[in-house]
């Protein structure tokens, strides 16, 4: 491969499909004409010309902030030629990296092309969106730190942020302006209900409707639910239903409206409503998951969820995936749920998770910790990986719920189920949180083997975050747990992992000692793959002659694995370079770079390019060295390998 071919390849795939993610607006949408005009001013073509232009839409819960944003976007017709995007954020700033991953996948990047770091993902999103005509709705954002990474690059973009709170940075840097939504006036509420039930009924049933409007307190959510009720029966009857709930209406707030709507639901709809109310986290829930929780037919459950949507008690945010948006309705749904429902939700996810784990290559920890545990695998590996990718956020929330319920063994199982997703290095913060909870669960359970596994999984998360000192500490703890458990396999993994952390810390002497110890344990166990891995790692810290022999010994076992084939070629090239065998090093490293590029192994692609730059430098080909190093630095940066990028920058400074 020539130096000119060693470029950074992260480019979105072209597609004729323009994304349109902003959901539909209720046909009876009403009022807020002043706010729509204000959005027209803030997000006018003139303001977007040097954009992005940003509007911050705030108001009380249930006031219709999200609907206002959707309405404005739909009013623009086909102005946004490059797409309209919707990002539903949760309560924590950690969700910004996940939102960026979703955006980048939507515009055509493959999963393996998307970097792991927040800054790198944000840079890639800005690069793609630069100069494009797009609209972006950021919903449920509470912290300014959530919003800034999602802002598109310079160009004619419109950004509508729902419920952001104060954000001086957005106001100062982007001239973001606020739009406030007041509760609906009685007149506006009548107009909304008139669109749903007809103006004739407003006049004919004026007195009970006036009382019902007063009960809703200007809440757009409550008025929509009320309108759905009035489509089914006279206003006086609805009012009597509410009065039968007892108490003084003014003191009950809007809860009686939801109570009556719930009472009129068919039993299966009520059960689905309860599941959505107590489901942990903020992610959408698949109809098949609700069906598994309830033990009902999936198609019947899908119909029931669709009925909830028609009654304005739930939203369908993706195909057959539902949630209750907003705390008013969700809190009400939770009050209707029985105490056993949270445990059934955890059980449903556990069943599906174990089926996914059974369909994927595994490290054997599930069988070693739970020898009697069996699960019917999912249809195939692709289906299992897709399920894990889609449900990852829900699974993190389920881990917390399982821990609160005292299901400590299940918490540890969830940590192992999530490993194939976390191993990719795209969610190190989540990996730390989940496995830290796993450690606490394993200790509460009293299982040292599980504690050892959970602990070195946390260590791997810290390595992915370039915190080798934290990783080393956790790997040492894992060694201690493995010793208490009497598990040679866990001990070998923990020792080897600590060696890698020491190598990250440039402590080659200690790393070699640990790798030799890991090799000894692997030989005693007689596991060929473990022996091959130990030899491979030991080769990293040995002189070229011995290292090449170790790599040759490891290759027959590891060479059949795509990633390890690339890694062995990469380290063989490095050792040949170290030995001064420049021609052979060039051949091997070029092959490693080609394989890493073909298979989208970005870290290894950058390492191979960096090594080829080193080779060019020592052979006096300075222009080639600079080209290789520039390419490697760009890859390291875009994929979140910040320390590596800094190391190459230092070489370029020469």
Number of C-alpha atoms within 10 A of each C-alpha: 12 8 18 10 12 23 18 18 14 18 15 17 10 9 9 5 9 13 17 16 18 21 19 11 16 13 8 15 18 18 16 17 10 11 18 17 12 17 24 16 13 22 26 14 16 12 18 19 16 14 22 28 27 27 26 25 24 21 16 13 15 19 21 23 26 22 18 24 27 20 18 18 26 16 12 11 9 11 15 18 14 19 19 24 20 20 21 18 22 18 13 12 16 16 18 24 23 19 21 22 23 15 19 22 16 16 22 14 19 16 14 15 19 25 27 23 22 23 17 23 27 24 20 25 22 18 14 16 22 18 19 18 19 23 29 24 23 25 21 20 22 20 16 16 16 22 19 14 20 23 22 28 20 18 19 25 29 28 26 29 27 26 21 21 16 14 16 12 13 18 15 10 8 16 17 21 18 20 20 16 17 16 19 22 15 15 10 16 23 20 18 22 25 18 14 19 17 13 14 10 15 18 11 11 13 15 12 18 23 15 14 21 22 18 23 25 18 20 23 23 22 25 26 22 20 25 21 19 21 20 14 11 10 14 25 17 13 20 19 12 17 21 14 10 15 10 10 9 17 11 9 13 13 23 19 22 23 20 16 21 21 21 11 12 16 11 12 16 21 20 23 23 28 23 27 22 23 21 24 20 16 18 23 23 22 20 24 19 18 28 19 20 21 19 13 13 13 17 12 14 24 21 15 22 29 20 16 23 16 13 20 21 25 23 19 19 19 13 8 16 18 23 24 26 23 14 12 17 22 20 15 19 24 16 12 17 19 12 10 8 17 20 16 17 22 25 18 19 20 21 13 21 24 22 19 26 26 20 19 18 9 14 10 9 16 20 12 15 17 12 9 8 10 12 14 13 17 20 11 12 16 13 14 21 18 12 15 22 13 13 18 18 17 18 24 22 17 25 28 19 20 24 18 12 12 15 18 24 20 19 29 28 22 25 24 25 25 22 17 17 16 23 15 13 19 25 21 21 16 17 26 21 15 26 29 19 21 31 26 18 25 24 16 14 16 13 18 22 25 29 28 30 29 27 30 28 30 27 32 28 27 22 21 24 22 19 16 22 16 17 28 25 15 25 30 19 19 31 25 17 23 26 16 14 17 13 16 16 19 23 26 24 23 30 26 28 29 30 28 28 27 21 19 18 15 11 14 17 13 16 26 22 15 24 27 19 17 30 23 15 21 24 14 11 14 11 12 14 14 23 21 23 23 26 24 27 28 26 26 23 20 16 12 19 12 14 22 21 14 22 23 18 15 24 19 12 17 22 16 10 11 13 16 17 18 25 23 23 23 26 25 26 28 26 23 22 23 14 13 14 13 18 11 14 25 20 13 23 29 23 18 26 28 19 20 24 19 11 14 18 18 26 17 22 30 31 25 31 29 27 26 29 28 23 26 22 18 13 11 11 13 15 13 19 25 22 21 29 28 24 25 30 25 18 28 27 22 25 25 24 23 18 12 20 21 14 13 22 16 10 16 15 7 6
